[in-house]
Amino acid sequence: MARREKAAGTIGKLTRGPQPDWSDERLVRACLEGDEQAWSALIDKYKNLIFSIPIKYGADREDAGDIFQSVCLELFSQLPNLRKPGALRGWLITITAHQAFHWKRKHRKKVDREQPEVDEQEIEAELSLPSDETDEAEREQIVRDATARLSARCQEMIRLLFYVEPPLPYREVASRLGLAVGSIGFIRGRCLKRLEKTLQAMGF
């Protein structure tokens, strides 16, 4: 009996781990309480956002990976100082853009040495990421958050239809999902409708 209760308790702990619909406030609180699963969930939730910003700055995948690691370290060390957990997404965009800015400035130094008569203001303007780019990164993250709240099948269908390059034909999508080709259009429409409602509920 005791063994059965212990097993049930273990299962309970596993099922109470961070879920896709957890708010940033809840994730941050769990992280600060030392929940390793919450840390993993937080990084998983924002990894694409963090990685996308250095790419927008022109970094290759290796340099973007280095910036990603630096941002994760800063997140780990500075999270206790975050005053408003609900502002986590914007805060991450800011520190990632800051890291990417310094990466690009470092790579620009060689050009500066070759061109001694340069306008510092022009350089700063060139290095800075336009606000519409950071706005786009934030919108992309909101769509990712909303997609994560859908069913597993809808998540996979959206991924296969909109995030795979080059685009897959319906026949391939149907094969991967174990569906009839003729049903893809209908299910696609239903999944997108659910995504739209989720985005509206999130205030998007």
C-alpha positions in Angstrom: 0.0 0.0 0.0 2.8 2.4 1.0 4.6 1.6 -2.3 1.5 2.3 -4.3 0.9 5.6 -2.6 4.6 6.5 -3.2 4.3 5.7 -6.9 1.1 7.7 -7.1 2.8 10.7 -5.5 5.7 10.4 -8.0 3.3 10.4 -11.0 1.5 13.4 -9.5 4.7 15.3 -9.3 5.5 14.5 -13.0 2.0 15.5 -14.2 2.2 18.8 -12.3 5.2 20.0 -14.2 5.1 23.3 -16.3 2.4 23.3 -18.9 2.2 25.2 -22.2 -0.5 27.5 -20.8 1.5 28.5 -17.8 1.9 32.3 -17.6 5.3 33.9 -17.5 4.6 35.0 -13.9 4.0 31.3 -12.9 7.1 30.1 -14.7 9.3 32.8 -13.2 8.0 32.1 -9.7 8.7 28.3 -10.1 12.2 29.1 -11.4 13.0 31.3 -8.5 11.7 28.5 -6.2 14.4 26.2 -7.7 12.2 24.2 -10.0 14.5 22.7 -12.7 11.6 21.7 -14.9 10.4 25.3 -14.9 13.8 26.5 -16.0 13.8 24.0 -18.9 10.2 25.0 -19.8 11.2 28.7 -19.8 14.2 28.2 -22.0 12.1 26.0 -24.3 9.4 28.6 -24.5 11.7 31.4 -25.5 14.6 29.7 -27.3 13.3 30.5 -30.8 12.8 34.2 -29.9 16.3 34.5 -28.4 17.9 32.7 -31.4 16.0 34.7 -34.0 17.3 38.2 -32.9 21.0 37.6 -33.6 19.9 36.1 -36.9 18.1 39.3 -37.7 21.4 41.1 -36.9 23.2 39.0 -39.5 24.9 36.5 -37.3 25.4 33.0 -38.6 24.1 30.0 -36.7 27.3 29.4 -34.7 27.5 33.0 -33.5 23.8 33.1 -32.8 24.3 30.0 -30.7 27.0 31.8 -28.7 24.7 34.7 -28.2 21.9 32.4 -27.1 24.2 30.9 -24.5 25.2 34.3 -23.2 21.5 35.4 -22.9 20.6 32.2 -21.0 23.4 32.8 -18.6 22.2 36.4 -18.1 18.6 35.2 -17.7 19.8 32.7 -15.0 21.7 35.4 -13.1 19.4 38.3 -13.5 15.9 36.7 -13.2 15.7 37.4 -9.5 16.0 41.1 -10.3 13.1 41.1 -12.8 10.5 43.4 -11.2 7.6 42.5 -13.4 7.5 38.8 -14.5 4.8 39.7 -17.0 7.3 41.8 -18.9 9.7 38.8 -19.3 9.3 38.6 -23.1 10.1 42.3 -23.6 13.0 42.0 -21.2 14.5 39.0 -23.1 14.2 40.9 -26.4 16.1 43.8 -24.9 19.0 41.8 -23.4 19.2 39.7 -26.6 19.3 42.7 -28.8 22.0 44.2 -26.5 24.1 41.0 -26.8 23.6 40.9 -30.6 24.5 44.7 -30.9 27.8 44.1 -29.1 28.5 41.1 -31.3 27.9 43.1 -34.5 30.0 46.1 -33.1 32.9 43.7 -32.4 32.7 42.4 -36.0 32.5 46.0 -37.3 35.8 47.1 -35.6 37.9 45.7 -38.4 36.0 47.8 -40.9 36.4 50.8 -38.7 40.1 50.4 -38.6 40.2 50.3 -42.4 38.0 53.4 -42.5 39.4 55.9 -39.9 37.1 58.7 -41.0 33.7 57.3 -40.1 30.7 58.9 -38.6 30.0 57.4 -35.2 26.3 58.2 -35.4 26.0 56.5 -38.8 27.7 53.4 -37.3 25.3 53.4 -34.3 22.3 53.6 -36.6 23.6 50.8 -38.8 24.3 48.6 -35.9 21.0 49.2 -34.1 18.1 46.8 -34.9 15.1 48.7 -36.2 12.1 48.8 -33.8 9.9 47.1 -36.3 12.3 44.1 -36.3 12.0 43.7 -32.5 8.2 44.2 -32.8 8.2 41.4 -35.4 10.2 39.1 -33.1 7.7 39.8 -30.3 4.7 39.0 -32.6 6.4 35.8 -33.7 6.8 34.8 -30.1 3.1 35.4 -29.3 2.2 33.2 -32.2 4.5 30.5 -30.9 3.0 30.8 -27.4 -0.6 30.5 -28.8 0.4 27.5 -31.0 1.8 25.7 -27.9 -1.7 25.8 -26.4 -3.2 23.9 -29.3 -3.6 20.1 -29.5 -0.5 18.1 -30.4 -1.9 17.3 -33.8 -2.7 21.0 -34.6 0.8 22.0 -33.4 2.4 19.5 -35.7 0.2 20.4 -38.6 1.0 24.1 -38.3 4.7 23.3 -38.0 4.6 21.1 -41.1 2.6 23.5 -43.2 4.1 26.8 -42.2 7.6 26.3 -40.7 9.2 23.6 -42.9 11.3 24.8 -45.8 10.9 24.1 -48.6 7.1 23.8 -48.1 5.7 20.2 -48.0 3.0 19.1 -50.3 -0.3 18.0 -48.7 0.5 14.4 -49.6 3.6 14.5 -47.5 1.9 16.3 -44.6 -0.9 13.7 -44.6 1.6 10.8 -44.6 3.5 12.2 -41.6 0.3 12.8 -39.6 -1.3 9.6 -40.6 -4.3 11.4 -42.2 -6.1 11.2 -45.6 -4.9 13.8 -48.0 -8.5 15.0 -48.5 -8.8 15.8 -44.8 -5.8 18.1 -44.6 -7.6 21.2 -45.8 -10.5 20.8 -43.3 -8.3 20.1 -40.3 -5.9 22.9 -41.3 -8.8 25.3 -41.3 -10.0 24.1 -37.9 -6.6 24.3 -36.4 -6.1 27.9 -37.7 -9.5 28.9 -36.3 -8.5 27.6 -32.9 -5.2 29.4 -33.2 -7.1 32.6 -34.1 -9.3 32.3 -31.0 -6.3 31.6 -28.8 -4.5 34.7 -30.1 -7.6 36.8 -29.5 -7.9 35.5 -26.0 -4.2 36.5 -25.5 -5.1 40.0 -26.7 -3.2 39.7 -30.0 
